[in-house]
Amino acid sequence: MSRVIESVVGRGGQTTVPAEVRRWLGIELGDRISFVIGEDGCVKIEKPMFPTLESLRGIAATLPRPMEWDEMLEIALNDAYAEKYGFSRQ
């Protein structure tokens, strides 16, 4: 069931995110939000999973050994190909 919750836009384009929306999204003081405009023109408000570069720290695993960029790119391409077609290009 959809709900409509309104807010007023003030000077400088600022608005208050209503308390019910903040609770629904888990937004707290100082959090960032994203406005996502879909191809259909629908606008969604989301709480970004990784709002800053700092929040990405430690999210990826470490490599088993140092690799050159070309080698990492080849692995990524093979993974994408395997996901799309069900088997590796090699």
Backbone as CSV, one residue per row, in Angstrom:
resi,resn,N_x,N_y,N_z,CA_x,CA_y,CA_z,C_x,C_y,C_z
1,MET,0.835,-1.174,0.000,0.000,0.000,0.000,0.884,1.244,0.000
2,SER,0.691,2.101,-0.949,1.477,3.327,-1.061,0.947,4.391,-0.120
3,ARG,1.867,5.253,0.314,1.491,6.393,1.155,2.111,7.636,0.581
4,VAL,1.447,8.748,0.713,1.968,10.044,0.288,2.266,10.847,1.547
5,ILE,3.518,11.276,1.681,3.945,12.092,2.817,4.594,13.334,2.227
6,GLU,4.085,14.491,2.579,4.561,15.729,1.968,5.558,16.460,2.856
7,SER,6.372,17.292,2.185,7.323,18.156,2.859,7.426,19.437,2.044
8,VAL,7.730,20.531,2.683,7.817,21.833,2.010,9.266,22.132,1.654
9,VAL,9.478,22.663,0.446,10.810,23.092,0.024,10.975,24.551,0.422
10,GLY,12.043,24.833,1.162,12.293,26.188,1.631,13.381,26.871,0.831
11,ARG,13.940,27.907,1.411,15.000,28.676,0.760,16.185,27.779,0.426
12,GLY,16.763,28.001,-0.696,17.938,27.245,-1.107,17.618,25.799,-1.467
13,GLY,16.336,25.470,-1.644,15.972,24.118,-2.034,15.980,23.116,-0.904
14,GLN,16.120,23.578,0.335,16.179,22.658,1.466,14.791,22.183,1.862
15,THR,14.733,20.956,2.333,13.486,20.398,2.839,13.800,19.507,4.033
16,THR,12.803,19.219,4.819,12.955,18.312,5.943,12.427,16.955,5.527
17,VAL,13.225,15.912,5.764,12.752,14.555,5.509,11.863,14.192,6.695
18,PRO,10.582,13.926,6.424,9.659,13.639,7.524,10.131,12.470,8.398
19,ALA,9.810,12.527,9.674,10.259,11.527,10.649,9.886,10.110,10.221
20,GLU,8.685,9.913,9.697,8.260,8.576,9.277,9.159,8.031,8.165
21,VAL,9.569,8.898,7.228,10.463,8.486,6.134,11.849,8.184,6.683
22,ARG,12.339,9.029,7.607,13.651,8.779,8.216,13.676,7.431,8.922
23,ARG,12.620,7.131,9.663,12.540,5.834,10.356,12.512,4.687,9.345
24,TRP,11.714,4.826,8.304,11.577,3.771,7.289,12.920,3.472,6.619
25,LEU,13.693,4.529,6.322,14.981,4.360,5.655,16.136,4.131,6.622
26,GLY,15.901,4.308,7.898,16.975,4.161,8.881,17.953,5.316,8.837
27,ILE,17.455,6.492,8.519,18.308,7.680,8.407,18.448,8.346,9.769
28,GLU,19.695,8.680,10.098,19.986,9.372,11.353,20.681,10.687,11.056
29,LEU,20.810,11.522,12.048,21.455,12.823,11.920,22.837,12.669,11.282
30,GLY,23.109,13.427,10.225,24.408,13.396,9.554,24.509,12.389,8.420
31,ASP,23.509,11.500,8.275,23.529,10.529,7.172,23.329,11.229,5.833
32,ARG,23.785,10.568,4.776,23.573,11.055,3.420,22.372,10.331,2.836
33,ILE,21.681,11.003,1.897,20.606,10.359,1.155,20.842,10.599,-0.329
34,SER,20.298,9.724,-1.152,20.419,9.847,-2.604,19.030,10.011,-3.200
35,PHE,18.931,10.847,-4.227,17.715,10.982,-5.007,17.979,10.278,-6.326
36,VAL,17.236,9.216,-6.603,17.445,8.403,-7.791,16.301,8.668,-8.760
37,ILE,16.637,9.210,-9.944,15.626,9.491,-10.963,15.624,8.337,-11.948
38,GLY,14.514,7.600,-11.996,14.391,6.454,-12.884,14.093,6.875,-14.308
39,GLU,14.258,5.944,-15.234,13.972,6.215,-16.643,12.521,6.601,-16.859
40,ASP,11.640,6.123,-15.980,10.214,6.442,-16.092,9.877,7.787,-15.454
41,GLY,10.896,8.489,-14.908,10.695,9.792,-14.286,10.369,9.719,-12.811
42,CYS,10.206,8.513,-12.279,9.917,8.321,-10.864,11.175,8.637,-10.049
43,VAL,11.013,9.383,-8.965,12.141,9.741,-8.106,12.033,8.962,-6.806
44,LYS,13.129,8.283,-6.436,13.185,7.535,-5.184,14.230,8.172,-4.277
45,ILE,13.980,8.115,-2.989,14.961,8.557,-1.999,15.524,7.306,-1.355
46,GLU,16.848,7.200,-1.333,17.505,6.026,-0.765,18.615,6.451,0.173
47,LYS,18.922,5.571,1.093,20.107,5.741,1.925,21.212,4.959,1.232
48,PRO,22.282,5.627,0.767,23.334,4.913,0.046,23.996,3.843,0.918
49,MET,24.310,2.700,0.311,24.976,1.634,1.038,26.396,2.060,1.415
50,PHE,27.065,2.768,0.498,28.426,3.249,0.738,28.462,4.738,0.392
51,PRO,28.102,5.606,1.338,27.972,7.027,1.037,29.290,7.772,0.817
52,THR,30.405,7.208,1.271,31.694,7.871,1.101,32.748,6.839,0.710
53,LEU,33.855,7.317,0.177,34.956,6.411,-0.136,35.472,5.725,1.127
54,GLU,35.493,6.449,2.221,35.974,5.886,3.476,35.125,4.688,3.911
55,SER,33.834,4.723,3.600,32.964,3.622,4.013,33.232,2.344,3.223
56,LEU,33.995,2.444,2.141,34.357,1.264,1.348,35.580,0.536,1.903
57,ARG,36.291,1.183,2.829,37.517,0.591,3.360,37.251,-0.793,3.945
58,GLY,38.003,-1.773,3.460,37.919,-3.127,3.978,36.787,-3.962,3.404
59,ILE,36.000,-3.401,2.470,34.855,-4.132,1.934,35.287,-5.247,0.976
60,ALA,36.377,-5.028,0.268,36.860,-6.034,-0.683,37.919,-6.913,-0.017
61,ALA,37.974,-8.127,-0.460,38.987,-9.045,0.057,40.361,-8.645,-0.481
62,THR,41.381,-9.117,0.165,42.733,-8.853,-0.317,43.091,-9.877,-1.398
63,LEU,43.984,-9.501,-2.270,44.418,-10.394,-3.342,45.367,-11.452,-2.791
64,PRO,45.341,-12.658,-3.363,46.243,-13.708,-2.884,47.707,-13.392,-3.190
65,ARG,47.903,-12.552,-4.230,49.248,-12.115,-4.600,49.109,-10.802,-5.361
66,PRO,50.148,-9.998,-5.452,50.065,-8.760,-6.218,49.769,-9.055,-7.688
67,MET,48.898,-8.243,-8.308,48.550,-8.429,-9.717,48.645,-7.111,-10.460
68,GLU,48.978,-7.221,-11.723,48.973,-6.053,-12.610,47.525,-5.755,-13.002
69,TRP,47.278,-4.511,-13.405,45.935,-4.100,-13.785,45.381,-4.964,-14.928
70,ASP,46.172,-5.239,-15.946,45.696,-6.032,-17.087,45.233,-7.427,-16.656
71,GLU,45.938,-8.023,-15.705,45.567,-9.347,-15.221,44.237,-9.298,-14.459
72,MET,44.060,-8.262,-13.624,42.795,-8.106,-12.897,41.637,-7.856,-13.861
73,LEU,41.884,-7.049,-14.897,40.856,-6.766,-15.896,40.449,-8.039,-16.631
74,GLU,41.413,-8.868,-16.995,41.125,-10.129,-17.691,40.280,-11.051,-16.804
75,ILE,40.594,-11.123,-15.532,39.813,-11.945,-14.602,38.382,-11.413,-14.506
76,ALA,38.240,-10.096,-14.402,36.907,-9.490,-14.302,36.091,-9.755,-15.567
77,LEU,36.726,-9.646,-16.731,36.024,-9.921,-17.996,35.593,-11.379,-18.076
78,ASN,36.470,-12.290,-17.664,36.125,-13.714,-17.659,34.955,-13.994,-16.706
79,ASP,34.982,-13.366,-15.537,33.887,-13.550,-14.578,32.563,-13.039,-15.149
80,ALA,32.591,-11.875,-15.776,31.372,-11.305,-16.361,30.852,-12.191,-17.491
81,TYR,31.749,-12.705,-18.320,31.373,-13.584,-19.421,30.743,-14.862,-18.876
82,ALA,31.365,-15.435,-17.861,30.852,-16.679,-17.262,29.474,-16.456,-16.647
83,GLU,29.279,-15.307,-16.017,27.979,-15.007,-15.411,26.899,-14.859,-16.482
84,LYS,27.256,-14.234,-17.607,26.284,-14.001,-18.677,25.984,-15.262,-19.478
85,TYR,27.029,-16.033,-19.805,26.859,-17.167,-20.705,26.946,-18.535,-20.023
86,GLY,27.305,-18.543,-18.752,27.347,-19.810,-18.019,28.631,-20.586,-18.136
87,PHE,29.620,-20.042,-18.850,30.938,-20.699,-18.939,31.991,-19.650,-19.221
88,SER,33.247,-19.988,-18.929,34.373,-19.066,-19.059,34.819,-18.936,-20.513
89,ARG,35.438,-17.815,-20.856,35.951,-17.589,-22.212,37.225,-18.385,-22.472
90,GLN,37.859,-18.862,-21.422,39.169,-19.527,-21.589,39.019,-20.922,-22.081
